[in-house]
Amino acid sequence: MVLRETGFAEDARLRVDQADFPAPGPGEVALRVRACAVCHTDLHIVEGELTATLPRVPGHQVVATVEALGAGVEGVSVGDRVGVGWLASTCGVCRFCASGRENLCERARFTGRDRDGGYAGAMLADARFVLPLPAAFDDVAAAPLLCAGIIGYRALKLCGVPRGGRLGLFGFGASAHIAAQVAGAMSCSTYVFTRSEAHRRLARELGAAWAGGAEDDPGVPLDAAVSFAPAGWIVPAALARLDRGATLAVNAVHAGDIPSFPYERLYWERAVRSVANYTREDAREFLALADEIGLRVEHETYALEDANDALVRLKRGDVRGAAVLVP
C-alpha cells in the first residue's frame, strides 16, 4: 500500500501496488510480513502533518519472518520471527548515541517514513534494529507491542509515576490500553480521560479506577500523567489534575498548538516533557515485561488492502485497542 501524495485519509491516499520480493543489501534482512499494526503516526504521514519522502510504504509495527540475509548480518537467522519498530537505524557515533540516547540521534531513520515499512507483503530492515518477539503473543497481538507498547512504556518511565501511585492517561487508544496494564503491574491506580464511552468501558474492563472526560475531575490529584492525544489543549487540562511535583509526559509525534494557561498550573514543580521515539533498550525491557505480566492486547484485524479504511476508523476514534493489517 503506497503513499504517493498526502491528503485526507478519507480520500484513500494509499494505493495497491506490486513489486518483486526485495533483495537485502549489506547489513539488511529481507522480511516476509505477517502482520502490521496501524499507528497515529501513519495517519500523520498520510495526511502530511509529518513529512516523509514519497513515494513511501507506511507501517512501523511489523511482525515478520526473516527470508534472506544480506552480507555481514549476524545474530539473525533465516526463519526467525522478528519485529520491526519505528526506529529503523541510528548513526551510532553522535553524542546522543554515545550516551545511550539513540532515540535522539540527529541522523536516525524511521520505518515507514524514511524507508519503506510494513503495509506490504515484504520489506527490508537493518538487521541491527529488528527485535526478537515473545512466543506467547501471536502475530496480530505482537504487532501493537512494537510501537504502541514500547513508546507507552517509555512514556511511563519519563512521567516518573511511582509504584502504587495515581496515574492519569489522557486518550485511550492502542498505546494507552497497553500502558494501563503496565501501570497495573506496578500497583498504580489509573485514571483515564477520554471522550469515547466505548474507550471508557474498555478502560474499566482493564482495571481503571476512574474514567471520564478530559475536563472532568476524578476527585484526586494525580502523581503523574501521560497524554496520548495529538491535541495541544490537553496539556493545560492535564496540568490542572496534577499534584505538586508531578510530571506530564506528552506522547505524541505531532500535536496541535498548546494554548496559553495560567502559570499557577505549572507552579509547585510540576513539569511537562515530550516523549521522542525509543531506544532498543526500551524495546528489550518492554517486550520482556509484556511476556512476564501477560499483557492483553485488544485488536481489530483488516486485510492489507483495507488499510485506508483502518486509518479512517483510527482517525475517528472508532478502533477498540489497535488496528492490525494482515497481508
Order of alpha helices (4+ residues) and beta strands (2+ residues): beta-beta-beta-alpha-beta-beta-beta-alpha-beta-beta-beta-alpha-alpha-beta-alpha-beta-alpha-beta-beta-alpha-beta-beta-alpha-beta-alpha-beta
